[in-house]
């Protein structure tokens, strides 16, 4: 691995599940490569942490996996930063939403508009809807998507650039589609929300660490990075559970961590 300026890297901006761990943010992951910086999800607390690494206006895109609050809510303070903060450029940041996500986001942000009917988002965002059936090109990077098993429509994302790849599971229960997307990936950033004793009473929508390990094993990934977890477990416990299924390198994401591929 090298740490050159144009190296491909993942910075964990937020690694918590829906209830943020003390001092930590909800889901947000910054992928940087030659000439681009892309945020996957932008959950509660993401903007504060992002500002430790870069200026908000230098984002080349924000890609939202699904419309649960812990994955997109800091779009609101990001909008304030882009609209009213000091800036070195005035370009609009592309905001890629899942199908039907724009209507939901606009319903929410209409409550904050300065006057009825005012467009709250478009001054600073280029709001777009991605097609999960088609690749998405952002600069030198290509993104591909797969539907996950979750409580609302959600999409895992595979980032590829210069022969390197990172696959982000988003929120999902065990799902062969996510495993297929992650096949052979250099880094599998996979949710591991559930404790061993947790039972989801209204269908499945999340993974236990061991299930994340099984998906990593079956997909033949090079490295597993567990994320989207709460305060009730430890990194050691999560690694031990995932390691029961996956023999490769395993670590647990924490805010501020940077990995260079």
Secondary structure, DSSP 8 states (H G I E B T S, - for coil): ----TT--EEEEEE-B-SS--TT--BSEEEEEETTEEEEE---TTHHHHHTTTS-GGG-SEEE-S---HHHHTTHHHHHHHHHHS--S----EEEEE-TTHHHHHHHHHGGG-SSTT--SSTTTEEEEE--TTS-EEETTEEEEEEE--SSS--EEEEEEETTEEEEE--S-SS-HHHHHHHTT-SEEEEE--B-TT---TTS----BHHHHHHHHHHHT-SEEEEESB-TTS-HHHHHHHHHTT--SEEEE--TT-EEE-
